[in-house]
Amino acid sequence: MIDILNFTACMLTIGFGMFGFVAPRFTADALDLVPSRSSMGLSEMRASVGGAFVIAGIAAIWINMPLAYVMIGFTFLGAVIGRVISCIFDNPPFRKLLIFSGIEAALAAWFLFANS
């Protein structure tokens, strides 16, 4: 059962990453990021919001060892911590913060607790 849920969580990770990788403008809009005159923001979306999560999910499935899944959990935990810090200092839209941090927290919890 853990294998199926690890695979499912990795597919979610890959799926969410694909939005940033394939549709950076859509993802930037969903995250309330404002486009600039430079295309560097789109490059950053494809890299850090997209490709990094796509490859992390694929790698964990390929390696198929608990530590690989735990590392993805730590990545999601870092995102959650970043959102908590942002909540304190930046006052982001609360509804979006709850949605995104909730998804990230659920994935972090699964990857960390099921595979440690």
C-alpha positions in Angstrom: 0.0 0.0 0.0 2.9 2.4 0.8 4.3 1.8 -2.6 1.1 2.8 -4.3 0.7 5.9 -2.2 4.4 6.8 -2.8 3.8 6.5 -6.5 0.6 8.5 -6.3 2.3 11.3 -4.3 5.2 11.3 -6.8 2.7 11.6 -9.7 1.1 14.6 -7.9 4.6 16.1 -7.5 5.3 15.6 -11.2 1.8 16.8 -12.2 2.1 20.0 -10.2 5.7 20.5 -11.5 4.5 20.1 -15.1 2.3 23.2 -14.7 5.4 25.3 -14.0 7.5 23.5 -16.6 5.0 23.5 -19.5 2.8 26.5 -18.7 4.9 29.0 -16.8 2.6 32.0 -17.6 -0.5 30.1 -16.3 1.5 29.1 -13.2 2.7 32.6 -12.6 -0.8 33.9 -12.9 -2.1 31.3 -10.5 0.6 32.3 -8.0 -0.2 36.0 -8.4 3.2 36.7 -9.9 3.5 39.7 -12.1 5.3 39.4 -15.5 8.1 41.8 -16.2 9.9 42.9 -19.3 12.4 40.1 -18.8 11.8 36.5 -19.6 13.9 35.4 -16.6 10.8 35.0 -14.5 9.4 32.4 -17.0 12.8 30.7 -16.9 12.6 30.6 -13.1 9.1 29.1 -13.2 10.2 26.4 -15.6 13.3 25.6 -13.4 12.3 25.9 -9.7 8.5 25.5 -9.8 8.5 23.1 -12.7 11.5 21.1 -13.7 12.9 20.6 -10.2 9.7 18.9 -9.0 9.2 16.9 -12.2 12.7 15.4 -12.0 12.4 14.9 -8.2 9.3 12.9 -8.7 10.7 10.9 -11.6 13.9 10.2 -9.7 12.1 9.0 -6.6 10.1 6.6 -8.7 13.2 5.4 -10.5 15.3 5.0 -7.3 12.3 3.6 -5.4 14.0 3.7 -2.0 12.6 5.3 1.2 15.3 8.0 1.3 14.4 9.2 -2.1 10.8 9.8 -1.0 12.0 11.4 2.3 14.1 13.9 0.3 11.0 15.0 -1.6 9.3 15.3 1.8 12.0 17.7 3.0 11.6 19.7 -0.2 7.9 20.1 0.4 8.6 20.9 4.1 10.9 23.7 2.9 8.1 25.1 0.8 5.7 25.0 3.8 8.3 26.8 6.0 8.8 29.4 3.3 5.0 30.0 3.2 4.8 30.3 7.0 7.6 32.9 6.9 5.8 34.6 4.1 2.6 34.7 6.1 4.4 36.5 8.9 6.2 39.0 6.8 4.4 39.3 3.4 0.7 39.0 4.2 -0.2 36.9 1.1 -3.8 36.1 0.1 -4.9 33.8 3.0 -7.1 31.5 0.8 -4.3 30.8 -1.7 -1.8 30.4 1.2 -4.1 27.7 2.8 -4.6 25.8 -0.5 -0.9 25.7 -1.5 0.5 25.2 1.9 -2.1 22.6 2.7 -1.2 20.6 -0.4 2.5 21.0 0.3 2.1 20.1 4.0 0.1 16.9 3.2 2.7 15.8 0.7 5.6 16.6 3.1 3.8 14.7 5.9 3.2 11.6 3.7 6.7 11.5 2.2 8.4 12.0 5.6 6.3 9.9 7.9 5.5 7.0 5.6 9.1 6.5 4.5 11.1 7.3 7.7 
